[in-house]
Amino acid sequence: MLELDSALAQLIVDRAMAILPHNINVMDEQGMIIGTGDPQRLHTRHEGAQLVLANRRVVEIDGQAAACLRGVRPGVNLPLFHAERLIGVLGITGEPDLVRPYAELVRMAAEVLVEQRQLQVERHWQRHQLEAWLCQLADPRTELVPLAAEAERIGLLLSWRQQVCVLELTEEGDALPRRARLMDALSRQGQLCAPLSARELICCRPYSVERDDRAWLDQADERGWGIARLCVSDPQACIGDLREAALATRALLAFGRACQPGQRLLRLEDHRLATLLFSQRDSWLLRRWLGPLERLLAEDADGVLRETLLAWREHDGHTQACARALGIHRNTLRYRLERIAELGGFGQVRHDQLWFLCLGLELLRERKAACADAPPAPRNGALH
């Protein structure tokens, strides 16, 4: 239910007095002046307004009547209604015959401003409800049945299929104003979005095969939104899968931040297994699985074996293409792979074990950083 406050009352006064050469007063439901062009009358009681409130009709006061009332000057005082409820009084100072022609016009303009304020309040409430719902979607502690019921209560109708996006903002400057501008822009594009933190947003958007996220990131840079990373799920067709996609995309962001710091756009379909493994990076099983890779990297001081694994993964295990990319002979590549198998404790070269080692490289960020600082590996010749 809308209440007439001093900010809205003064807005009505300022808008009207920018056009009319007469003082305007706005009184609340108790007859107190809460908006006026005459600061000396602010927060004083207007007995003429009390007559309007008591009778719910226009009250005109001439000079003779004004002399008999306290805090009143000649003028026309009109009731202000919103949704058929009396919320205050509008007064125009001046002889009634002079200001009467303006009275209804000013009241109509005032009630339009009141309606606009109510719409703003409703939109703000709706946006707050949608943001709260989306944050609950990304919270595994919230059960799905109440979440679906809440969506129906707030009038949220999702067009399936939906995609989840998680955006990370850069650390430069104050992130909150940039986050607010970004949320406004996404909302205008029909996306449902909510803040997860000062520098993180989660969004739901209708899936489109024509959407170009790389081009969108370029546009975001031009507008100064400062987006460091965009993570995108595959499309989902029900609220249960949307919840899982939200959780997985948040995990994808954590994986990208730790293991792919130079990559701005990450799609869940491209990093599904790596994201799953990263989310379990502290488990005993995963630590035991990464043990052979850690021993291998410890023996690989010049980074040759790591470079070989990365090239082998990049070329899907095709020997000739991998050797060509490394600038070495196929026999040298075979020797390196045998050395990798030996250090990994496999005994012989197996493609499935090599793939596991390649996946493990993405989970050992500190090893990647150490290798990045190492001297470049020789491009030809045998291992040292």
C-alpha positions as CSV (number, residue, x, y, z in Angstrom):
1,M,0.0,0.0,0.0
2,L,1.5,3.3,-1.1
3,E,2.1,6.0,1.5
4,L,2.6,9.7,0.5
5,D,6.1,10.5,1.8
6,S,8.0,13.8,1.8
7,A,10.2,12.9,-1.2
8,L,7.3,12.1,-3.4
9,A,5.4,15.2,-2.1
10,Q,8.3,17.5,-2.9
11,L,8.6,16.0,-6.3
12,I,5.0,16.8,-7.0
13,V,5.6,20.4,-5.8
14,D,8.7,20.9,-7.9
15,R,7.1,19.6,-11.1
16,A,4.0,21.7,-10.7
17,M,5.9,24.9,-9.7
18,A,8.2,24.6,-12.7
19,I,5.1,25.4,-14.8
20,L,2.8,27.4,-12.6
21,P,3.5,30.8,-10.9
22,H,1.8,29.7,-7.7
23,N,2.9,28.0,-4.5
24,I,2.0,24.4,-4.2
25,N,1.5,22.5,-0.9
26,V,1.2,18.7,-0.5
27,M,-0.3,17.5,2.8
28,D,-0.3,13.9,4.3
29,E,-3.2,12.0,5.8
30,Q,-2.9,14.0,9.0
31,G,-3.0,17.4,7.3
32,M,0.7,18.1,7.8
33,I,2.5,19.9,5.0
34,I,5.2,17.5,3.8
35,G,6.0,19.2,0.5
36,T,5.9,22.9,-0.4
37,G,7.4,25.8,-2.3
38,D,7.4,27.8,0.9
39,P,10.0,26.3,3.3
40,Q,8.6,28.2,6.3
41,R,5.4,26.2,6.0
42,L,7.0,22.8,5.9
43,H,5.9,20.5,8.7
44,T,3.1,22.8,9.8
45,R,-0.5,21.7,10.1
46,H,-2.9,22.9,7.5
47,E,-6.5,23.2,8.8
48,G,-7.8,23.5,5.2
49,A,-6.3,20.1,4.4
50,Q,-8.0,18.6,7.5
51,L,-11.4,19.8,6.1
52,V,-10.6,18.1,2.8
53,L,-9.7,14.9,4.6
54,A,-12.8,15.0,6.7
55,N,-15.2,15.6,3.8
56,R,-13.3,13.9,1.0
57,R,-14.0,16.8,-1.4
58,V,-12.5,20.0,-2.8
59,V,-12.3,22.9,-0.3
60,E,-11.8,26.5,-1.6
61,I,-10.6,29.1,0.9
62,D,-10.8,32.8,0.2
63,G,-9.1,35.6,2.1
64,Q,-12.0,36.0,4.6
65,A,-12.1,32.2,5.4
66,A,-8.3,32.0,5.6
67,A,-8.3,34.6,8.4
68,C,-10.4,32.2,10.5
69,L,-8.2,29.2,10.1
70,R,-4.7,28.4,11.4
71,G,-1.8,27.8,9.0
72,V,-4.0,28.6,6.0
73,R,-3.8,31.0,3.1
74,P,-6.3,31.6,0.3
75,G,-6.3,28.8,-2.3
76,V,-7.9,25.6,-3.6
77,N,-7.3,22.3,-1.8
78,L,-8.1,19.0,-3.4
79,P,-8.1,15.4,-2.2
80,L,-5.4,13.1,-3.7
81,F,-6.5,9.6,-4.4
82,H,-4.7,6.4,-5.3
83,A,-6.6,3.2,-6.0
84,E,-9.7,4.9,-4.6
85,R,-7.9,5.5,-1.3
86,L,-7.4,9.1,0.1
87,I,-3.7,9.4,0.6
88,G,-3.3,13.2,1.1
89,V,-4.2,16.7,-0.1
90,L,-2.9,19.0,-2.8
91,G,-3.2,22.8,-2.3
92,I,-2.6,25.7,-4.7
93,T,-2.0,29.0,-3.0
94,G,-3.9,32.1,-4.5
95,E,-7.4,33.5,-4.8
96,P,-9.7,30.7,-5.7
97,D,-11.0,32.4,-8.9
98,L,-7.4,32.8,-10.1
99,V,-6.1,29.3,-9.3
100,R,-9.2,27.2,-9.9
101,P,-8.5,26.6,-13.6
102,Y,-5.3,25.0,-12.7
103,A,-6.5,22.8,-9.8
104,E,-7.7,19.7,-11.6
105,L,-4.8,19.7,-14.0
106,V,-2.3,19.8,-11.1
107,R,-4.2,17.1,-9.3
108,M,-4.2,14.9,-12.4
109,A,-0.4,15.4,-12.8
110,A,0.1,14.7,-9.1
111,E,-1.9,11.4,-9.3
112,V,0.1,10.4,-12.4
113,L,3.3,10.8,-10.4
114,V,1.8,8.8,-7.5
115,E,0.9,6.0,-9.9
116,Q,4.5,6.1,-11.3
117,R,5.9,5.8,-7.8
118,Q,3.7,2.8,-7.1
119,L,4.8,1.1,-10.3
120,Q,8.4,1.7,-9.3
121,V,7.7,0.2,-5.9
122,E,6.1,-2.8,-7.4
123,R,8.9,-3.3,-9.9
124,H,11.4,-3.1,-7.1
125,W,9.5,-5.6,-5.1
126,Q,9.2,-7.9,-8.1
127,R,12.9,-7.6,-8.9
128,H,13.8,-8.3,-5.2
129,Q,11.6,-11.4,-5.3
130,L,13.2,-12.7,-8.5
131,E,16.7,-12.1,-7.2
132,A,16.0,-13.9,-4.0
133,W,14.5,-16.9,-6.0
134,L,17.5,-17.1,-8.2
135,C,19.9,-17.1,-5.2
136,Q,17.9,-19.9,-3.7
137,L,18.2,-21.8,-7.0
138,A,21.9,-21.7,-6.6
139,D,21.8,-22.8,-3.0
140,P,21.7,-26.6,-2.6
141,R,20.1,-26.3,0.8
142,T,16.8,-25.0,-0.7
143,E,14.5,-27.9,-1.7
144,L,13.0,-27.9,-5.2
145,V,9.3,-28.3,-4.3
146,P,9.1,-25.1,-2.2
147,L,11.3,-23.4,-4.9
148,A,8.8,-24.3,-7.6
149,A,5.9,-23.1,-5.5
150,E,7.7,-19.8,-4.8
151,A,8.2,-19.3,-8.6
152,E,4.5,-19.7,-9.1
153,R,3.7,-17.3,-6.2
154,I,5.8,-14.5,-7.6
155,G,4.6,-15.0,-11.1
156,L,7.8,-16.3,-12.6
157,L,7.3,-18.1,-15.9
158,L,10.4,-19.5,-17.4
159,S,10.5,-20.4,-21.1
160,W,12.3,-23.7,-21.4
161,R,15.0,-24.3,-22.4
162,Q,17.0,-22.1,-20.0
163,Q,20.7,-21.5,-19.7
164,V,22.6,-20.6,-16.5
165,C,25.4,-18.0,-16.7
166,V,27.8,-17.0,-13.9
167,L,29.7,-13.8,-14.4
168,E,32.8,-12.6,-12.5
169,L,33.7,-8.9,-12.5
170,T,37.2,-7.5,-12.5
171,E,38.8,-6.2,-9.4
172,E,39.5,-2.7,-10.7
173,G,37.6,0.1,-9.0
174,D,34.3,-0.2,-7.2
175,A,32.5,-3.2,-8.5
176,L,29.0,-2.3,-7.1
177,P,28.1,0.4,-9.6
178,R,29.3,-1.7,-12.5
179,R,27.3,-4.6,-11.1
180,A,24.2,-2.5,-10.9
181,R,24.6,-1.3,-14.5
182,L,25.2,-4.8,-15.7
183,M,22.1,-6.1,-13.9
184,D,20.0,-3.4,-15.4
185,A,21.3,-4.2,-18.9
186,L,20.7,-7.9,-18.5
187,S,17.2,-7.3,-17.1
188,R,16.3,-5.2,-20.1
189,Q,17.4,-8.1,-22.3
190,G,14.9,-10.4,-20.7
191,Q,17.4,-12.2,-18.4
192,L,16.8,-13.1,-14.8
193,C,19.8,-12.1,-12.7
194,A,20.9,-11.8,-9.1
195,P,24.1,-10.9,-7.2
196,L,26.0,-13.8,-5.6
197,S,28.6,-11.5,-4.2
198,A,30.1,-8.0,-4.9
199,R,31.9,-9.4,-8.0
200,E,29.7,-12.3,-9.0
201,L,26.3,-12.5,-10.8
202,I,24.2,-15.5,-11.7
203,C,21.7,-15.3,-14.6
204,C,19.1,-17.4,-16.3
205,R,18.4,-16.7,-20.0
206,P,16.4,-18.4,-22.7
207,Y,18.7,-20.6,-24.8
208,S,19.5,-19.5,-28.4
209,V,21.8,-21.2,-30.9
210,E,22.4,-17.8,-32.5
211,R,23.8,-16.1,-29.3
212,D,27.5,-15.1,-29.7
213,D,28.9,-14.8,-26.2
214,R,32.4,-13.8,-27.4
215,A,30.8,-10.9,-29.3
216,W,28.8,-10.0,-26.2
217,L,32.0,-9.9,-24.1
218,D,33.5,-7.5,-26.6
219,Q,30.4,-5.2,-26.3
220,A,30.6,-5.4,-22.5
221,D,34.2,-4.2,-22.7
222,E,33.1,-1.3,-24.9
223,R,30.5,-0.3,-22.2
224,G,33.0,-0.6,-19.4
225,W,31.2,-3.3,-17.4
226,G,34.6,-4.9,-16.5
227,I,33.7,-8.6,-16.9
228,A,36.6,-10.8,-16.1
229,R,35.0,-14.2,-16.9
230,L,31.7,-15.6,-18.2
231,C,30.7,-19.2,-17.5
232,V,27.8,-20.8,-19.4
233,S,25.9,-24.0,-18.8
234,D,24.2,-26.1,-21.5
235,P,20.4,-25.6,-21.9
236,Q,18.0,-27.2,-19.4
237,A,14.4,-28.2,-19.6
238,C,13.1,-28.4,-16.0
239,I,13.7,-26.7,-12.7
240,G,15.6,-29.7,-11.3
241,D,18.1,-29.7,-14.0
242,L,18.3,-25.9,-13.8
243,R,19.3,-26.3,-10.1
244,E,22.1,-28.7,-11.0
245,A,23.3,-26.5,-13.8
246,A,23.5,-23.5,-11.4
247,L,25.6,-25.5,-9.0
248,A,27.8,-26.9,-11.8
249,T,28.3,-23.5,-13.4
250,R,29.4,-22.0,-10.1
251,A,31.9,-24.9,-9.8
252,L,33.0,-24.1,-13.4
253,L,33.8,-20.5,-12.4
254,A,35.9,-21.8,-9.5
255,F,37.7,-24.2,-11.9
256,G,38.3,-21.4,-14.4
257,R,39.6,-19.0,-11.8
258,A,42.1,-21.5,-10.5
259,C,43.1,-23.5,-13.5
260,Q,42.2,-21.4,-16.6
261,P,42.9,-17.8,-15.4
262,G,43.5,-16.5,-18.9
263,Q,40.3,-17.9,-20.4
264,R,37.3,-15.4,-20.2
265,L,34.6,-17.7,-21.7
266,L,34.1,-21.2,-20.3
267,R,31.3,-23.5,-21.4
268,L,30.3,-26.3,-19.1
269,E,30.0,-28.8,-22.0
270,D,33.7,-28.2,-22.8
271,H,34.9,-28.6,-19.2
272,R,32.4,-31.0,-17.6
273,L,34.8,-33.7,-16.4
274,A,37.5,-31.2,-15.4
275,T,35.0,-29.2,-13.4
276,L,33.8,-32.4,-11.7
277,L,37.3,-33.4,-10.7
278,F,38.2,-29.9,-9.6
279,S,35.1,-29.8,-7.3
280,Q,36.5,-33.0,-5.7
281,R,40.1,-31.8,-5.5
282,D,40.4,-32.3,-1.8
283,S,39.1,-35.9,-1.7
284,W,41.3,-38.8,-0.8
285,L,40.6,-40.6,-4.0
286,L,41.6,-37.7,-6.2
287,R,44.7,-37.0,-4.2
288,R,45.8,-40.7,-4.7
289,W,45.0,-40.4,-8.4
290,L,47.1,-37.3,-8.8
291,G,50.0,-38.8,-6.9
292,P,51.7,-40.3,-10.0
293,L,51.3,-37.1,-11.9
294,E,52.9,-35.1,-9.1
295,R,55.9,-37.5,-9.0
296,L,56.2,-37.2,-12.8
297,L,56.2,-33.4,-12.7
298,A,58.8,-33.5,-9.8
299,E,61.2,-35.3,-12.2
300,D,60.3,-33.0,-15.1
301,A,62.5,-30.0,-14.1
302,D,62.7,-28.6,-17.6
303,G,59.0,-29.1,-18.4
304,V,59.6,-31.4,-21.4
305,L,57.2,-34.1,-20.3
306,R,54.5,-31.6,-19.3
307,E,54.8,-30.0,-22.7
308,T,54.6,-33.4,-24.4
309,L,51.4,-34.3,-22.4
310,L,49.8,-30.9,-23.4
311,A,50.6,-31.4,-27.0
312,W,49.4,-35.0,-26.9
313,R,46.0,-33.8,-25.5
314,E,45.8,-30.9,-28.0
315,H,46.1,-33.3,-30.9
316,D,43.8,-36.0,-29.5
317,G,46.6,-38.5,-29.2
318,H,47.6,-38.5,-32.9
319,T,51.3,-39.3,-32.9
320,Q,52.3,-37.7,-36.2
321,A,50.5,-34.4,-35.5
322,C,51.8,-34.3,-31.9
323,A,55.4,-34.8,-33.0
324,R,55.1,-32.2,-35.7
325,A,53.7,-29.6,-33.2
326,L,56.6,-30.3,-30.8
327,G,59.2,-30.2,-33.6
328,I,60.5,-33.7,-32.8
329,H,60.8,-37.1,-34.5
330,R,58.1,-39.7,-33.9
331,N,60.7,-41.9,-32.2
332,T,61.5,-39.1,-29.8
333,L,57.8,-38.7,-29.0
334,R,57.5,-42.4,-28.4
335,Y,60.5,-42.3,-26.0
336,R,59.0,-39.4,-24.1
337,L,55.6,-41.2,-23.7
338,E,57.4,-44.3,-22.5
339,R,59.2,-42.1,-19.9
340,I,55.9,-40.6,-18.8
341,A,54.4,-44.1,-18.4
342,E,57.5,-45.2,-16.4
343,L,57.4,-42.2,-14.0
344,G,53.6,-42.6,-13.7
345,G,54.0,-46.2,-12.7
346,F,52.0,-47.6,-15.7
347,G,54.7,-49.9,-17.0
348,Q,53.6,-49.3,-20.6
349,V,52.1,-46.5,-22.6
350,R,48.3,-46.6,-22.4
351,H,46.0,-44.0,-23.9
352,D,43.5,-44.0,-21.1
353,Q,46.3,-43.4,-18.5
354,L,47.7,-40.6,-20.6
355,W,44.3,-38.9,-20.8
356,F,44.0,-39.2,-17.0
357,L,47.4,-37.5,-16.6
358,C,46.3,-34.7,-19.1
359,L,43.2,-34.1,-17.0
360,G,45.2,-34.0,-13.9
361,L,47.4,-31.2,-15.3
362,E,44.5,-28.8,-15.1
363,L,44.0,-29.6,-11.4
364,L,47.6,-28.8,-10.4
365,R,47.7,-25.0,-10.7
366,E,50.8,-24.6,-8.6
367,R,52.6,-27.0,-10.9
368,K,51.5,-25.0,-14.0
369,A,52.8,-21.8,-12.4
370,A,56.1,-23.4,-11.6
371,C,56.5,-24.7,-15.2
372,A,55.5,-21.4,-16.6
373,D,58.5,-19.8,-14.9
374,A,60.9,-22.5,-16.0
375,P,63.2,-22.1,-19.1
376,P,61.6,-23.2,-22.4
377,A,62.1,-26.9,-23.1
378,P,64.4,-27.9,-26.1
379,R,62.4,-28.5,-29.3
380,N,64.6,-31.3,-30.6
381,G,66.9,-34.0,-29.4
382,A,66.6,-36.6,-26.6
383,L,65.6,-35.9,-23.1
384,H,68.2,-34.6,-20.7
